[in-house]
Amino acid sequence: MTDRRVVEGLLRLERDAVALYQGLTRQLTGRPAAAARHFLDQERRHADSLEQALASMKAPVPGAAPNRPALRGGQRALIRTAIEHELTCIRTYDQALASLKAPALLATASGVMANEAQHLAVLRQLLDEDPAPVAFVKGR
Amino acid sequence: MSPSDWNRRDFLRFAGLAVAAAGTVGFAGCGAENNAAVGVPDPRATPQRDRAILNGALTLENTAVAAYSMGLPLLRGDVRGYAQQFLDQEREHARALSALVRDMGGEPNQPKPPAEYRAAFPRLAGEADFLRFATDLENVAMNAYADGIPKLKDGRLRQTAASIFCDESQHATVLLGARSNGDPRVAVPEPFVTGRATA
């Protein structure tokens, strides 16, 4: 798969993350809401960076609308939804790191993957779960 | 040495790292930052350099094992529990990297004698000192992995290194959270983790 295709896939994922955290900031309260607001800002930065990467490849930036998740349940259920999305992100970036070729994209991808892992740690702590249960973080 | 007297540059050299341009750290002897255009693979990536990068990471993991081992007696409660868990994980990282270097025909870097680590580390008088030092150490590790992963030729090695990078990032988040009453802006300071943010 070309770097362009990989980046397009990652951009779709990040736009989904932005939509997710936009929804969560409206439904969560207290500390979880503060985390969601902060993570929303970071996911936006991820998406912006991937759009810039496509532009630097002279590739068109897709304008598709993100998948807006159904956010149901109380605080714990909503945090669990965010955890599942972060795990999906980590798995996807893990796959991307195996196939991307350009060092600049590899640097971006690994930095974002690590950030999603940090989101995961904070979200787990909000549920009183172990924030860092495994030595090799692969999104499983 | 008190934490304020600690010579960070000497420590980085001790841990097998080089201070590159703009103050970033990288594994010593593994080449300067690559600014190749997007879409262009790094022509300097070779299996030999991959092995050197992993061996550099191993030195860092050995240092982390020594640091958590020395810090544990200073800690209590939840923080001690996390430190023990992180120590166990750093040992797993070291074992995996050692096996990879050996499989690639290299000689894995060995841990130094405890007295050498003790001399290189700052004096740790209590939990607060340890949390600052451990956070700094995790930042150094993150910086080194962020620099090294794009230089790895083998995609599977990039995945392994990234999985460790993510774990070190989670360690940093937990430590920073412990120092900031769980403030996510402190615990997760960078949208692109480089290890250059400090608390």
Boltz contact constraints between the chains, C-beta under 6 A:
constraints:
  - contact:
      token1: [A, 3]
      token2: [B, 39]
      max_distance: 6.0
  - contact:
      token1: [A, 35]
      token2: [B, 184]
      max_distance: 6.0
  - contact:
      token1: [A, 38]
      token2: [B, 184]
      max_distance: 6.0
  - contact:
      token1: [A, 38]
      token2: [B, 185]
      max_distance: 6.0
  - contact:
      token1: [A, 42]
      token2: [B, 191]
      max_distance: 6.0
  - contact:
      token1: [A, 45]
      token2: [B, 191]
      max_distance: 6.0
  - contact:
      token1: [A, 56]
      token2: [B, 38]
      max_distance: 6.0
  - contact:
      token1: [A, 57]
      token2: [B, 38]
      max_distance: 6.0
  - contact:
      token1: [A, 57]
      token2: [B, 39]
      max_distance: 6.0
  - contact:
      token1: [A, 94]
      token2: [B, 159]
      max_distance: 6.0
  - contact:
      token1: [A, 97]
      token2: [B, 158]
      max_distance: 6.0
  - contact:
      token1: [A, 97]
      token2: [B, 159]
      max_distance: 6.0
  - contact:
      token1: [A, 97]
      token2: [B, 162]
      max_distance: 6.0
  - contact:
      token1: [A, 98]
      token2: [B, 155]
      max_distance: 6.0
  - contact:
      token1: [A, 98]
      token2: [B, 159]
      max_distance: 6.0
  - contact:
      token1: [A, 101]
      token2: [B, 41]
      max_distance: 6.0
  - contact:
      token1: [A, 102]
      token2: [B, 38]
      max_distance: 6.0
  - contact:
      token1: [A, 102]
      token2: [B, 39]
      max_distance: 6.0
  - contact:
      token1: [A, 102]
      token2: [B, 40]
      max_distance: 6.0
  - contact:
      token1: [A, 103]
      token2: [B, 34]
      max_distance: 6.0
  - contact:
      token1: [A, 103]
      token2: [B, 36]
      max_distance: 6.0
  - contact:
      token1: [A, 103]
      token2: [B, 42]
      max_distance: 6.0
  - contact:
      token1: [A, 103]
      token2: [B, 150]
      max_distance: 6.0
  - contact:
      token1: [A, 104]
      token2: [B, 38]
      max_distance: 6.0
  - contact:
      token1: [A, 106]
      token2: [B, 150]
      max_distance: 6.0
  - contact:
      token1: [A, 107]
      token2: [B, 150]
      max_distance: 6.0
  - contact:
      token1: [A, 110]
      token2: [B, 149]
      max_distance: 6.0
  - contact:
      token1: [A, 110]
      token2: [B, 162]
      max_distance: 6.0
  - contact:
      token1: [A, 111]
      token2: [B, 146]
      max_distance: 6.0
  - contact:
      token1: [A, 111]
      token2: [B, 192]
      max_distance: 6.0
  - contact:
      token1: [A, 111]
      token2: [B, 193]
      max_distance: 6.0
  - contact:
      token1: [A, 113]
      token2: [B, 162]
      max_distance: 6.0
  - contact:
      token1: [A, 114]
      token2: [B, 165]
      max_distance: 6.0
  - contact:
      token1: [A, 114]
      token2: [B, 166]
      max_distance: 6.0
  - contact:
      token1: [A, 114]
      token2: [B, 169]
      max_distance: 6.0
  - contact:
      token1: [A, 114]
      token2: [B, 193]
      max_distance: 6.0
  - contact:
      token1: [A, 115]
      token2: [B, 191]
      max_distance: 6.0
  - contact:
      token1: [A, 115]
      token2: [B, 193]
      max_distance: 6.0
  - contact:
      token1: [A, 117]
      token2: [B, 166]
      max_distance: 6.0
  - contact:
      token1: [A, 117]
      token2: [B, 169]
      max_distance: 6.0
  - contact:
      token1: [A, 117]
      token2: [B, 170]
      max_distance: 6.0
  - contact:
      token1: [A, 118]
      token2: [B, 169]
      max_distance: 6.0
  - contact:
      token1: [A, 118]
      token2: [B, 173]
      max_distance: 6.0
  - contact:
      token1: [A, 118]
      token2: [B, 188]
      max_distance: 6.0
  - contact:
      token1: [A, 121]
      token2: [B, 170]
      max_distance: 6.0
  - contact:
      token1: [A, 121]
      token2: [B, 173]
      max_distance: 6.0
  - contact:
      token1: [A, 122]
      token2: [B, 184]
      max_distance: 6.0
  - contact:
      token1: [A, 122]
      token2: [B, 187]
      max_distance: 6.0
  - contact:
      token1: [A, 131]
      token2: [B, 174]
      max_distance: 6.0
  - contact:
      token1: [A, 132]
      token2: [B, 170]
      max_distance: 6.0
  - contact:
      token1: [A, 135]
      token2: [B, 89]
      max_distance: 6.0
  - contact:
      token1: [A, 135]
      token2: [B, 92]
      max_distance: 6.0
  - contact:
      token1: [A, 135]
      token2: [B, 167]
      max_distance: 6.0
  - contact:
      token1: [A, 136]
      token2: [B, 163]
      max_distance: 6.0
  - contact:
      token1: [A, 137]
      token2: [B, 163]
      max_distance: 6.0
  - contact:
      token1: [A, 137]
      token2: [B, 166]
      max_distance: 6.0
  - contact:
      token1: [A, 137]
      token2: [B, 167]
      max_distance: 6.0
  - contact:
      token1: [A, 138]
      token2: [B, 163]
      max_distance: 6.0
